[in-house]
Every structure is written in C-alpha cells, then in structure tokens.
Amino acid sequence: MEEIPITDAALGELAPSPSRPRDSAVGAAPFFGGPTRRPGERLEPLRVEVMRDLAAFDALAAEWNALVMRVDDQLFYRHEFVRCWLTHFAPGSPLRVLAARDHTGGLVAVLGLKEEQGHQYGVPVRQLVSLTNKHSCRFDLLAEDPKRAAVAFLSHLLADPHWDVLRLSDVPDGGAAWAMVNAAQGAGMPWGAWPSARSPYLVLPPTVEAWKKGRSNAKPLRRRRRRLEEKGRVEVERVSGQAELKDRLEEAFSLEQSGWKAQQGTAIAQAEHRRGFYTSLAEMAAGHGWLGLYFLRLDSRPIAFQYGLQYGGRYLAMKPGYDEALSEVSPGHLLTENLVQDCIERGLTELDLLGDDAPYKREWTHQVRQHHWLFIYRDTLVGKTLQRSKFRWAPVAKRMVGRWVRRR
C-alpha cells in the first residue's frame, strides 16, 4: 500500500481557471461544490493511499462500508459486492484502488480502479478503469466531499505518467464521480461522456390498492393468469435464506439457459465466472438477509424466476428468466405482478429494474435512471488525439456515413 499526501499546492493546481483551455465533448459537467470554506480557513491535506492487491483491499472492508452508509448507501457500492465481483470477473487484475484520509486518519473517499491494456480504434491504450462490467450495474466515486476527493485523486494520478485514459463506467446522473470531470475541466484536461444504461425503475406506493389504480396492463394480465391457471396449480415462491439455495439457483440457471440467452451465449450457466459470481452473490446476500429470489411455478415446475436483492428499501431486479414455451401467457409479467405486490407489502419503496431499457420493463414504469461512461484523458498529444478521435472525429464520420447510406 502506497501513501501519497496531497498538499494545498496540488489542490490549487487543479482549481478551475478561466485562462485554461477546456477541451470537452459534451456540455458542462454537474458542479459539486462540497462544504463551503470560510474565508481564510485552511483545509488539511488529504492523504491518498493506493491498494494494489486484494489483501489491502480487504483490510478496508469495515471502513469502506461505513463510508458507503454515510454517503450513498447502495448495495452495489458495498465492499462485499465489489469483492464478489473482483473474485469472479477480475481475478489477478492489477488493482489501483484509491482511498483518501483526512487529518484525523478517517477514510473520507474511495475510488475503485484497475489497470488495463486496451485499444481505441486499433491504437493501444493504457487505461485505468472502474471495477465494473454489465453485471456490476452501477458505479460511483464514494466521498464525503466529492469535489475535494476528486481533486486529490486526480492530483495523485497526474503524478503517474503510465496511463492515457481514466474510464468510469455506469455512473448515474448526479453521481459523485462527475466531480472527477469537474476537476479535469479545471486542469484543462480532455474529457468526454457517453450515455450508457437507461435503467427503468418504479416508485412503489404505500399500499397495493394504490398501485392497482390506473394500471394499463391489469386486465390483460388477469386474462393470462386465468389461462395459466387452467393448465394447473399456480404458485409463487420467494427464496431468501440459504436452505435449498443451491437447488433453487440451479433451477433458475437451467430455466434461463433454456431460452434465447443460450443461443447468444449470455446465459449465466454458460460461463463459469458468471455462474460463480451469481452463486457467490446469492450466498452472501442470503447470509445478510438481502436475497429475494422469486419463482412462478406451474404444478411445482418453475416457469419464471427473478433473481434479485433487497437492500435499503429497494428491490434490485438483477436477472429474470421464463419458460418461452409459455410465452402466450407472459409468465415473466405474471411473476413481476406478484413481486411488486410482495415488495409493497414488505414496505419497500422502489423496484429498480436495472440494466438497459427494454419494452418489457416499460410495461411497469416510464421512469428511467440515466447512467454514463466518463472519460478523462491525460493532457498530452496522445491523450488529446484519443479524446478527439472518440468524441469528435468518429461521431462526425458516423453521421457522414449515415447520410450517405440514406441518400443511396
């Protein structure tokens, strides 16, 4: 573990200056002011630590989770979730987890990164990337004062010439990681942002009766449920503990693999790292009381499932699946109807459908949570060229090709 103090001079070097050029690909980033400093007040420098292995990362577990609970208490940000992700999706990856401590030694910010060699339009690129993929759902800088933490972390990273681009994936609108973009703007560094997942979510009312009012899909689902009940006994099962969890997971994985995901090679059971992640995550969640694995059964046979987690008043719907042979009665939607009612009765306030927008999710809500990929490039010839090729030249070329195709 390395420790690097961030001085007031370094903070000043990254302060926004109207005389510095700003090479941005989108509009101004959201402003994170942080705590107001009184005139003449001097902030003690933050000390940045770098965790480069799992042992050092694990040593932060208690402090990490305490920070999460103070600043943005989401399960995807907790140490247990990130550790599970690292174990199965990034074993042996060179870590670069940044942690900032104040003058008391308390942990006030963390940013989970790893080093990665990639390519952009065929050009080798040295990247620092967030601990994310499509299974991690959401990512953010965790900081009591996002502005100050971003300046400290960027100051530290600028002292290392061995990277070309910093990429943070799936940062929600209004997330603290946008403060990293603000700090980069202040330093005159090239940057850009791409929209990523638009995740639908449903704010749950306090009663089932209130939810039922005005539902456009209520009558069609009633008809489909009656048609399903004509085929046999229909039951809903909720698995939350570790008893029989292994067998229930196998049922879910087998059901998912029986459909179109198997043809695309994206089913959980088709890759050992995916199977390991969702199995370990379910076991961990069950131990903490966070698991919510639902099944719709026809004569005891599973015909739909929803793999999800319950945390902080939300139900996080991570992986659905259904028997495509019964698609005419929409078993997935029928299960979702039961799931919503159960969540309301349990006092939950939100159903987060996660992932990308999709028509089947819009059956339940029109609200979406926008996420972005954030890119910060070194202020070098390589960094400027990479930024301009991604955010200027490539979009222009794409538009020109599109116009040419339409005119043919």
Stockholm file with secondary structure:
# STOCKHOLM 1.0

chainA/1-408         MEEIPITDAALGELAPSPSRPRDSAVGAAPFFGGPTRRPGERLEPLRVEVMRDLAAFDALAAEWNALVMRVDDQLFYRHEFVRCWLTHFAPGSPLRVLAARDHTGGLVAVLGLKEEQGHQYGVPVRQLVSLTNKHSCRFDLLAEDPKRAAVAFLSHLLADPHWDVLRLSDVPDGGAAWAMVNAAQGAGMPWGAWPSARSPYLVLPPTVEAWKKGRSNAKPLRRRRRRLEEKGRVEVERVSGQAELKDRLEEAFSLEQSGWKAQQGTAIAQAEHRRGFYTSLAEMAAGHGWLGLYFLRLDSRPIAFQYGLQYGGRYLAMKPGYDEALSEVSPGHLLTENLVQDCIERGLTELDLLGDDAPYKREWTHQVRQHHWLFIYRDTLVGKTLQRSKFRWAPVAKRMVGRWVRRR
#=GR chainA/1-408 SS CEEEECCHHHHHHTSCCTTSCCCBSSSCCCCCCCSCCCTTCCCCCCEEEEECSHHHHHHTHHHHHHHHHHHCCCGGGSHHHHHHHHHHHSTTCCBCEEEEECTTSCEEEEECEEEEEEEETTEEEEEEEESCCTTTCCCCCEESSHHHHHHHHHHHHHTCCSCSEEEEEEEETTCTTHHHHHHHHHTTCCEEEEEEEEEEEEECCSSHHHHHTTCTTHHHHHHHHHHHHTTSCEEEEEECSSTTHHHHHHHHHHHHHTSHHHHHTCCGGGSHHHHHHHHHHHHHHHHHTCEEEEEEEETTEEEEEEEEEEETTEEEEEEEEECGGGGGGCHHHHHHHHHHHHHHHTTCCEEECCSSCCHHHHTTCSCEEEEEEEEEECSSHHHHHHHHIIIIIHHHHHHHHHHHHHHC
#=GC SS_cons         CEEEECCHHHHHHTSCCTTSCCCBSSSCCCCCCCSCCCTTCCCCCCEEEEECSHHHHHHTHHHHHHHHHHHCCCGGGSHHHHHHHHHHHSTTCCBCEEEEECTTSCEEEEECEEEEEEEETTEEEEEEEESCCTTTCCCCCEESSHHHHHHHHHHHHHTCCSCSEEEEEEEETTCTTHHHHHHHHHTTCCEEEEEEEEEEEEECCSSHHHHHTTCTTHHHHHHHHHHHHTTSCEEEEEECSSTTHHHHHHHHHHHHHTSHHHHHTCCGGGSHHHHHHHHHHHHHHHHHTCEEEEEEEETTEEEEEEEEEEETTEEEEEEEEECGGGGGGCHHHHHHHHHHHHHHHTTCCEEECCSSCCHHHHTTCSCEEEEEEEEEECSSHHHHHHHHIIIIIHHHHHHHHHHHHHHC
//
